[in-house]
Amino acid sequence: MLFENRPFRQVHVLGRKEKWSLGWDAYFLIETLKELNVDYSESRLAFQQIVYLQSKFAAPRSRYHRLGNKVLFDYFHGDPSFSPDLEPLLNQIIKKRAKFSCVRVSHSAMEEMLLNRGLEGKVFRIPLGVHLQWFSVQTAESKNAVRQKLGIPQSAVVIGSFQKDGIGWGAGQDPKLIKGPDILLRTLSILRETVPDLFVLLTGPARGFVKIGLEKLAIPYLHVSPQYPDIGKYYQALDVYLVTSREEGGPKAILESMASGVPLVTTRVGQAIDLVEHQSNGWVAPIEDAEALAHWALSVIQNKSQISENLVRARQTANSNSHDALAPVWGRFLANFLSPQ
């Protein structure tokens, strides 16, 4: 037989193949399925099974429901309030909501937006987790060692920004404004006035807009391009991690910096809404408020000897949102769609 008649026993994970964010989301989903002993496949041939689409753009045009499949997909960011160009996509998803069984979101703001747009009963929230094994807690020794290897002065105050924030996969000279690269530059410009030894460590592709801006501001920086499993060691060099986005699905850096024991200063965006408690396990500023971001970053820098308890609580937050800790949540989610064994 072409298809085995074992309905809804297998999850087909159809993810992107890039070695960047969505590709790793697919990888960790498969690892979770293995941990849960759920049968999975990456084959696009599916009949009466669970089809999990990593891309929201594929959802409206998907035809998997015609083969008796239950279709699930991720919708991490894309609020038309911030991204008007995504309004047509969201309208198509709502119009064709009968084609799919559930939308997985990563934070409460996106959950509320989709529920308000008519997707009641079809939204489930699971955060983007962190792989703790790749993110060890920073020590004075690890900080010095990584800085020495990278050629960063030990005396520098190092700000980290590790996300893609340019349009496309080239140089990235055109900014992706929902990621806030313009706000990042404004924040750093303010910090430079009181932190003369400021230094910026960048990773991620398409950072051209920020690099040009840093050169105009005469702020020294280093841009490296590691593979994702190696990203954890770069957190070891930091004094502060900045998230300056207007809209996010994660970003993954929120839990990564928390896991690494690096102070996180972030806009109230994405998973920060649910996971970051201001002045408890991180520091939160309003969206687009560069002055507030600079204020809290400076506060962290000037009071670094007094924030050890904040960093302990941050690591605890990361522990609670690791891939291992979230596996039972995935189990409860998938139990809604998988047939009993």
C-alpha positions as CSV (number, residue, x, y, z in Angstrom):
1,M,0.0,0.0,0.0
2,L,1.2,3.5,-0.7
3,F,0.0,4.8,2.6
4,E,-0.1,2.8,5.8
5,N,-3.5,3.2,7.6
6,R,-2.2,4.4,10.9
7,P,-3.8,7.8,11.2
8,F,-2.3,10.6,13.2
9,R,0.6,8.6,14.7
10,Q,3.4,10.5,13.0
11,V,4.5,14.2,13.0
12,H,5.9,15.4,9.7
13,V,8.2,18.4,10.5
14,L,8.5,20.6,7.4
15,G,11.1,23.2,8.2
16,R,13.4,25.5,6.4
17,K,16.8,24.2,5.5
18,E,18.8,27.4,6.3
19,K,21.3,27.1,9.1
20,W,19.6,30.0,11.0
21,S,16.7,30.5,13.3
22,L,13.9,28.5,11.7
23,G,16.2,25.7,10.8
24,W,17.2,25.3,14.4
25,D,13.6,25.5,15.5
26,A,12.9,22.4,13.4
27,Y,16.0,20.6,14.7
28,F,15.0,21.1,18.4
29,L,11.3,20.2,17.7
30,I,12.6,16.9,16.3
31,E,14.8,16.4,19.3
32,T,11.8,17.0,21.5
33,L,9.7,14.5,19.5
34,K,12.5,11.9,20.1
35,E,12.5,12.6,23.8
36,L,8.7,12.1,23.9
37,N,8.9,8.9,21.8
38,V,6.7,10.4,19.1
39,D,7.2,9.1,15.6
40,Y,8.3,11.8,13.3
41,S,9.3,12.3,9.7
42,E,10.7,15.1,7.5
43,S,9.1,13.7,4.4
44,R,6.6,15.8,2.5
45,L,4.6,12.7,1.8
46,A,1.9,12.6,4.5
47,F,-1.5,11.0,4.7
48,Q,-3.7,11.1,7.8
49,Q,-0.8,12.4,9.9
50,I,0.2,15.6,11.7
51,V,1.9,18.0,9.4
52,Y,3.9,20.7,11.2
53,L,4.9,23.7,9.1
54,Q,7.7,25.9,10.4
55,S,6.8,28.8,8.1
56,K,3.6,30.8,8.5
57,F,3.9,31.8,4.9
58,A,3.3,28.2,3.8
59,A,0.1,27.8,5.8
60,P,-2.5,29.5,3.5
61,R,-1.3,27.7,0.4
62,S,-0.8,24.3,2.1
63,R,-2.9,21.5,0.6
64,Y,-2.0,18.9,3.2
65,H,-5.5,19.0,4.7
66,R,-6.8,17.5,1.5
67,L,-5.0,14.3,2.4
68,G,-6.7,14.0,5.7
69,N,-3.8,15.5,7.7
70,K,-4.0,17.8,10.7
71,V,-2.0,20.9,9.9
72,L,-0.2,22.9,12.5
73,F,2.2,25.8,12.0
74,D,4.2,28.5,13.8
75,Y,3.3,32.2,13.9
76,F,6.0,33.8,16.0
77,H,5.8,37.4,14.8
78,G,3.8,39.4,12.3
79,D,1.4,41.8,14.0
80,P,0.2,44.1,11.3
81,S,0.4,47.0,13.8
82,F,4.2,46.7,13.4
83,S,4.4,45.0,10.0
84,P,1.5,46.3,7.8
85,D,2.9,44.3,4.9
86,L,1.8,41.1,6.7
87,E,-1.8,42.1,6.9
88,P,-2.7,40.2,3.6
89,L,-1.0,37.1,4.9
90,L,-2.9,37.2,8.2
91,N,-6.1,37.8,6.4
92,Q,-5.5,34.7,4.2
93,I,-4.7,32.6,7.3
94,I,-8.0,33.8,9.0
95,K,-10.0,33.2,5.7
96,K,-8.6,29.7,5.4
97,R,-8.6,28.7,9.1
98,A,-10.6,25.6,8.3
99,K,-7.5,24.2,6.6
100,F,-5.5,23.9,9.8
101,S,-5.9,22.6,13.3
102,C,-3.7,24.9,15.4
103,V,-1.3,27.8,15.4
104,R,1.6,27.6,17.8
105,V,2.8,31.0,19.1
106,S,5.7,31.8,21.4
107,H,4.4,34.6,23.6
108,S,1.2,36.1,25.0
109,A,1.0,39.3,22.8
110,M,0.9,37.2,19.6
111,E,-1.6,34.8,21.3
112,E,-3.9,37.7,22.1
113,M,-3.6,39.3,18.6
114,L,-4.5,36.0,16.9
115,L,-7.4,35.3,19.2
116,N,-8.8,38.8,18.7
117,R,-8.6,38.2,14.9
118,G,-10.9,35.2,15.0
119,L,-8.7,32.2,15.7
120,E,-10.4,31.2,19.0
121,G,-9.7,27.6,19.9
122,K,-6.8,27.3,17.4
123,V,-3.9,29.0,19.3
124,F,-1.5,27.3,21.6
125,R,1.5,29.0,23.3
126,I,4.9,27.4,23.8
127,P,7.9,29.6,24.3
128,L,11.0,29.3,22.1
129,G,13.3,27.3,24.5
130,V,17.0,27.3,25.1
131,H,19.5,24.5,24.8
132,L,21.2,24.9,28.2
133,Q,24.1,22.7,27.3
134,W,25.4,25.4,24.9
135,F,25.1,28.3,27.3
136,S,27.2,28.1,30.5
137,V,27.2,30.7,33.2
138,Q,29.8,33.4,32.7
139,T,32.8,33.6,35.1
140,A,35.6,36.1,35.4
141,E,37.9,33.5,33.9
142,S,35.7,32.7,30.9
143,K,35.1,36.4,30.2
144,N,38.8,37.1,30.2
145,A,39.7,34.1,28.1
146,V,37.1,34.8,25.4
147,R,38.0,38.4,25.2
148,Q,41.7,37.5,24.9
149,K,40.9,35.1,22.1
150,L,38.8,37.7,20.2
151,G,41.2,40.5,20.8
152,I,38.8,42.6,22.8
153,P,40.4,44.8,25.5
154,Q,39.8,43.5,29.0
155,S,39.0,47.0,30.1
156,A,36.2,47.5,27.6
157,V,32.5,47.6,28.4
158,V,31.2,45.1,25.9
159,I,27.6,45.3,24.6
160,G,26.3,42.3,22.7
161,S,23.8,42.1,19.8
162,F,23.6,38.7,18.2
163,Q,20.6,38.9,15.8
164,K,20.0,39.3,12.2
165,D,18.6,42.8,11.7
166,G,19.1,43.6,8.0
167,I,16.8,42.8,5.0
168,G,17.8,39.7,3.1
169,W,20.9,37.5,3.4
170,G,23.5,39.8,2.0
171,A,25.4,42.6,3.6
172,G,22.2,43.9,5.3
173,Q,22.7,47.6,4.7
174,D,18.9,48.0,4.5
175,P,17.6,47.8,8.1
176,K,14.8,45.4,9.1
177,L,13.1,48.0,11.3
178,I,11.0,45.6,13.4
179,K,14.4,44.3,14.8
180,G,15.2,47.8,15.9
181,P,18.7,48.3,14.5
182,D,18.1,52.1,14.5
183,I,17.1,52.0,18.1
184,L,20.3,49.9,18.9
185,L,22.4,52.7,17.3
186,R,20.6,55.4,19.2
187,T,21.0,53.6,22.5
188,L,24.7,53.0,21.9
189,S,25.2,56.7,20.9
190,I,23.7,57.7,24.3
191,L,25.9,55.2,26.2
192,R,29.0,56.4,24.5
193,E,28.6,59.8,26.1
194,T,29.2,58.2,29.6
195,V,31.0,55.0,28.7
196,P,34.2,56.0,26.9
197,D,35.5,52.4,26.6
198,L,32.3,51.1,25.0
199,F,32.8,48.1,22.6
200,V,30.1,46.2,20.6
201,L,30.2,42.5,19.8
202,L,28.0,41.5,16.9
203,T,27.1,38.1,15.5
204,G,24.5,37.1,13.0
205,P,24.1,37.7,9.2
206,A,23.1,40.9,7.5
207,R,24.5,43.4,10.1
208,G,25.6,46.0,7.5
209,F,23.3,48.8,8.7
210,V,24.5,48.5,12.3
211,K,28.2,48.2,11.3
212,I,28.0,51.4,9.1
213,G,26.3,53.2,12.0
214,L,28.9,52.1,14.5
215,E,31.7,53.3,12.2
216,K,29.9,56.7,11.9
217,L,29.7,56.9,15.7
218,A,33.3,55.9,16.1
219,I,32.3,53.0,18.4
220,P,34.7,50.0,18.1
221,Y,33.1,46.7,17.3
222,L,33.8,43.2,16.2
223,H,31.5,41.1,14.0
224,V,31.9,37.4,14.0
225,S,29.9,34.7,12.2
226,P,29.8,31.5,14.3
227,Q,27.6,28.5,13.7
228,Y,24.7,28.5,16.1
229,P,26.0,25.7,18.4
230,D,29.0,27.9,19.1
231,I,27.1,31.1,19.9
232,G,27.2,30.5,23.6
233,K,30.9,31.3,24.0
234,Y,30.4,34.8,22.7
235,Y,28.0,35.6,25.5
236,Q,31.0,35.0,27.8
237,A,32.7,38.2,26.6
238,L,29.8,40.5,27.4
239,D,28.9,43.0,30.1
240,V,25.3,43.6,28.8
241,Y,23.1,42.1,26.1
242,L,20.7,44.5,24.4
243,V,17.4,43.7,22.7
244,T,16.1,46.8,21.0
245,S,13.4,45.3,18.8
246,R,9.9,46.6,18.0
247,E,8.5,43.2,17.5
248,E,9.8,39.7,18.1
249,G,8.8,36.0,18.2
250,G,11.6,35.4,20.7
251,P,14.2,36.5,20.3
252,K,16.2,33.5,21.3
253,A,18.8,35.8,22.8
254,I,16.5,36.6,25.7
255,L,16.9,33.1,27.2
256,E,20.4,32.7,25.9
257,S,21.7,35.7,27.7
258,M,19.8,34.7,30.9
259,A,21.2,31.2,30.7
260,S,24.7,32.7,30.3
261,G,24.5,34.9,33.4
262,V,24.7,38.1,31.2
263,P,22.6,41.1,32.2
264,L,19.7,41.5,29.7
265,V,18.3,44.9,28.9
266,T,15.4,44.6,26.5
267,T,12.4,46.4,25.1
268,R,9.0,45.0,26.2
269,V,8.8,42.7,23.2
270,G,8.3,39.1,22.3
271,Q,9.0,36.6,25.0
272,A,10.3,39.4,27.3
273,I,6.6,40.2,27.9
274,D,6.2,36.9,29.6
275,L,9.6,36.0,30.9
276,V,11.4,39.2,32.0
277,E,10.5,40.9,35.2
278,H,11.9,44.4,35.4
279,Q,14.8,44.7,37.9
280,S,14.3,41.1,39.0
281,N,15.7,38.9,36.3
282,G,16.4,41.5,33.6
283,W,15.7,45.2,32.8
284,V,12.8,46.2,30.5
285,A,12.2,49.5,28.6
286,P,9.3,50.6,26.4
287,I,9.5,49.9,22.7
288,E,11.5,52.6,20.8
289,D,12.7,54.2,24.0
290,A,16.5,54.4,23.5
291,E,16.9,56.7,26.5
292,A,15.4,54.1,28.8
293,L,17.4,51.3,27.3
294,A,20.6,53.3,27.7
295,H,19.6,54.3,31.3
296,W,19.2,50.6,32.4
297,A,22.3,49.5,30.5
298,L,24.3,52.1,32.3
299,S,22.7,51.2,35.6
300,V,23.8,47.6,35.1
301,I,27.3,48.6,34.1
302,Q,27.7,50.9,37.2
303,N,26.2,48.5,39.6
304,K,27.5,45.1,38.4
305,S,28.6,44.1,41.9
306,Q,25.0,44.4,43.1
307,I,23.1,42.4,40.5
308,S,24.3,38.8,41.3
309,E,20.8,37.8,42.6
310,N,19.2,39.2,39.4
311,L,21.5,36.9,37.3
312,V,20.7,33.9,39.5
313,R,17.0,34.5,38.9
314,A,17.6,34.9,35.2
315,R,19.4,31.5,35.0
316,Q,16.4,30.0,36.9
317,T,14.1,31.5,34.2
318,A,16.3,29.9,31.5
319,N,16.2,26.6,33.3
320,S,12.4,26.7,33.4
321,N,12.3,27.3,29.7
322,S,14.9,24.9,28.5
323,H,14.0,22.5,25.7
324,D,14.1,19.7,28.3
325,A,11.7,21.6,30.6
326,L,9.3,22.4,27.8
327,A,9.1,18.8,26.5
328,P,6.1,18.0,28.8
329,V,4.3,21.1,27.4
330,W,4.9,19.8,23.9
331,G,3.6,16.4,25.0
332,R,0.3,17.9,26.2
333,F,0.0,20.0,23.0
334,L,0.5,17.1,20.6
335,A,-1.8,14.9,22.6
336,N,-4.6,17.0,21.2
337,F,-3.8,15.7,17.7
338,L,-2.1,12.3,17.9
339,S,-4.1,9.1,18.1
340,P,-3.6,7.0,21.2
341,Q,-0.9,4.4,21.0
